[in-house]
Amino acid sequence: KIIDPELESYAVMLFKKLEVNYPDDADVHLVGGDLYMTLEQDENAKKEYLIAVRNGSGSFEAWQNLLYLETQTNEFDSLIAHSEKALELFPNQAMIYYFNGYGHLRKNQYREAAYSLEQAKKLSSANPAFVSDLNGMLGDCYHSTKEYAKSDKAYDEALAFNPNNDLILNNYSYYLALRKENLEKAEKMSAQLFKNFPDNPSYLDTYGWVLY
């Protein structure tokens, strides 16, 4: 972030002059998006990136930053629509599939979400931490579509990378308890969660449900 307020206002003034002179230039709006991102003015950044991509910007960063900013403001319809456009330009980019899957997941469109998240996973084998996050989301998707074997496998793979992932420990143990399956495993995970977060009422509730 630029600290000096004078430098900040000078940079913004220069950009606004550029914008007046070249209103339809995608690269100018890309510069604006980057500037406002640096200044942590997310709404202005999102507006500039949107103009940049609408004016034909082929910059992967412009699309990725736009999608990221839309997740921050829960604009899931826009996120899905823009990620689908971005996939036409960048069909081999895991992050675009991730954003598309995330949007569908938040809209409870689980089959569409699972498809995109699986594509992201295929393209991310070199990034185990990201794959673990994807597996956690896939576990949620497949639980919701009642594909329980796939759900359990995804959660198991996520926990193999990070055995202390509290969200996955909570969801996995709760869903097993709901299904009355693998209750010993559910109890072990839930007890670990309770030990790590003794003051979390949601996790305590899950532990009580599993014990019940």
N, C-alpha and C positions, 0 to 999 in steps of 0.2 A: 504493500500500500504506500502511495506517495504521502509523506508526512507533511511537507511544507505546503501550507494552504495557498501561498502565492503561486508556487509551481503547479499545484493542482488546478487552480483557476486558469492559469496561463495555458496549460495543456488542453483543458476543456474549450477555452476560447479558440485555440488553433484548430481543434477538431471541428468546432461549429462553423468556422470560416470554410474549411474544406467541404463540409456537408452542404453549405449554401452554394458553393461553386460546382460541386459534383454530386447532385442529389441522387442520381441513379447509379452511381458507381458502387458496385458491391464491395470492392476492396476498401473504399472509404468507410463504409458502414462496418466492415470487419474490424478496421482500426478503432472505430468508435466502440464497438462491443468489447474489444480487448482493453481499451482505456477505462471504460466504466467497470469492467470486471476487476481491474487493478484497484480502482477507487472504491470497490465494494458497493457500487450503486447497481444492484442486481436488476432492478426493473428497467433502468435505462439500457443496461447491457443486453438484456433479453430483447428489447425493442430493436436495438441496432443489429443484433445477430439475425433477427427475423427478417428485417429489411434486406440484409446481406444475402440470405439464402433465397428470398423471393426474387432478388435481382440476379440470381444465377451464380452465386458464389459456389465454387467447387472445393472450398476449404473444409477438410474434415473437422478441424478445430471449431469452426463456426457452427457446424451442425451439432457436434458433441456438446459444446458449451450451451447452445440453445436448449438441447434436450435436458441437460443437467439442471439448468435454471427452471425449466418447466416442472421437474420433479420437486424442486424446492417450494414451488407455489401450488403443488397438487393439481396442476392443469392436465389431467390424465387424458382427456379427449384430444387435446392439442399434442400431447406427448406421443400418443399412438399415431395420429395422422402424420406428424412431422418425422417420426422414426421410420414410418413406412416409406415416405419420400426419400429419406436418407439411405434406406436400404437399396433403393434403385441405383444410387450413386456408389454406395460402399457395401456391396453384398458380402464382403468377407471380413467385416469389422465386428468383433465380438461385442464391443460396447453399444453399438447401435441395436443389436439383437437384445442385449440386456435391457436397455431403456424401453424397447417395445414390449418385452416380457413383463417388466415392472409395471408399465402402464396398464396392461391387460390384467395383471394380478390385482392391482388396486381397484380395478373395475369389476372384479369377481368373474372375469372371463378366463377361466382356468385352463381350458384346452389350448386356447390361443397363447396364453402365457407360457404354458409348458413347452409348446413348440419352439417359441423364440428363445426361451432359456436353455433348452437343449442345444439349439444352434450355437448360442453363445458359449456353452460348455465345450462343444466340439472344437471351437476355434481358440480355446484358452488353455490347452493342456500344459503350456509352459508357465502358467500362473496359478499354482495350487491354492493360494489364499482366495483368489477370485472364484475359482471352481468350487471351493468350499461354501462360499456365500451363495453361489448359484444352486448348489445342492440343497441348501437350507430352504430356498424359495421353491425349488422343485418338490421338496417334501411336502410343503404346504399345498402346492397345486394338486399333486397326486392324491393327497388326503381328501381334498375337496371334490375330486372326480371319482372318489371311492376306488382308486387303483392303489390299494394298500401295500402290496408287495413293492411296487415302484416307489411309493412314499417312504417306506421303511428303509429301502436300499439307499435312497438319496440322503436321508437323515444319517444313516450309518456312515456313509462316505464323508459327509460334512464333519461328523464327530471324530472320524479317524484323523482328520487334519487338525481339528481343534476340539479336544474332549471337553473343554470348559465353556463352550458356546452356550450361554445361558438361554437365549431365545429358543434354540433348537432343543436343548434339554427339557425346557418347559413344554414346548408344543408336542414333542415326540412322546414324552411320558404321559401327557394329558390325553393325547389321541389313543395311545395304547390302552389307557384306563377306560376310555369311552367304549372301545371295542372289546374290552375284557380279554385282551390278548397280551402275552408276554409280561404279565403283571410283575414278575420278579425283576425283570429288566427295567420296567417303568418305575418301580420303587427305588431301585439303585440310582437311576438318573435323577429322580425327584429328590432323593435324600442328599445327593451331591449338590443339587441346586440350592436346597434349603441350607446346607452347610456353608455354601459360598455367599448366599444372600439371605441371612436369617431375618432381616427386617423388611423383606419385600412381600407385601400382602398378596400379590398375584401368585408368586411362586409358592407361598405358604398354602394358598387355596388349592393349587395343583397338588401339592404334597398330601394335603388332607383328602383330596378326591381319590388319589392313587391308593392311599392307605384304606380308605373306605371300600 
